[in-house]
Amino acid sequence: MKRLYHETSAEETREIDKALLCDSQLQQQYREMAATKKELDAAKLEPSDATIKKILHYAQGLKEHS
């Protein structure tokens, strides 16, 4: 996972890349994780309208008590 998020040192990256070249099962796992990461990165998560209303209502209450 750290490799996917570019959180490895140069040496760790080289070692992981070597392992990926030699192990087809590891390659498959890496591809699956990379695809999942890509999907998660592309997901646009937004709060529901109800959540937004609750936050605004709460903020308004704080403003009135100031």
N, C-alpha and C positions, 0 to 999 in steps of 0.2 A: 504494500500500500504506500509506503513512504516513497518508493520509486515513482509511483503515479503522480504524487503531489510534489515531486522534485525536492524531497526532504532528505535526500541521501548525499553523502559526501561524494567527491569524484571517484575515490577508491571503491566505495560501496556500489556506486553506479556501474563501474567497470565489472565488478564481481557479479552483480546481478545480471548484467548483459551477457557475460560469459555463460552463466548458468542457463539463461534463456536460450542461448544458441545450442546448448547440449541436451536440453530436456524438453521434449515435445509436450509432455503433460504440464510442465511449468509454463510453457508458452501458451497453452490453451487457457490455463487459469489466469494468466496475465491478460490475455486478450479479453476474457470475460469480465475481469475487473475493470479494464480500461473502457469497455463498452458501457458498463454500468455507471462508471464515473461520468462518462460523456452524457448519458441520459439524465443523471442527477444534475449535472451542471446546466443542462438545457431546460430543466423544469423551472417553470415560473410559478413559484409558490406565493400565493397571496392570501391574506386573512379574509375570513368571511365578512359579509356586511354586518352581521350581528356582532362580531368581535370588534369591528371598527366603531360601531355605535357605542358599545360598552366602554371602549377606551376614551372616546370623545366625551361621553357622559361623566366618566370618572375625572377626566381632566377639567371639565367645566365645574365640577364640585370642588376641586382643589382651588380653582381660580376664585370661586365665590367665597371661600373660607380664608383667603389671603388678606 
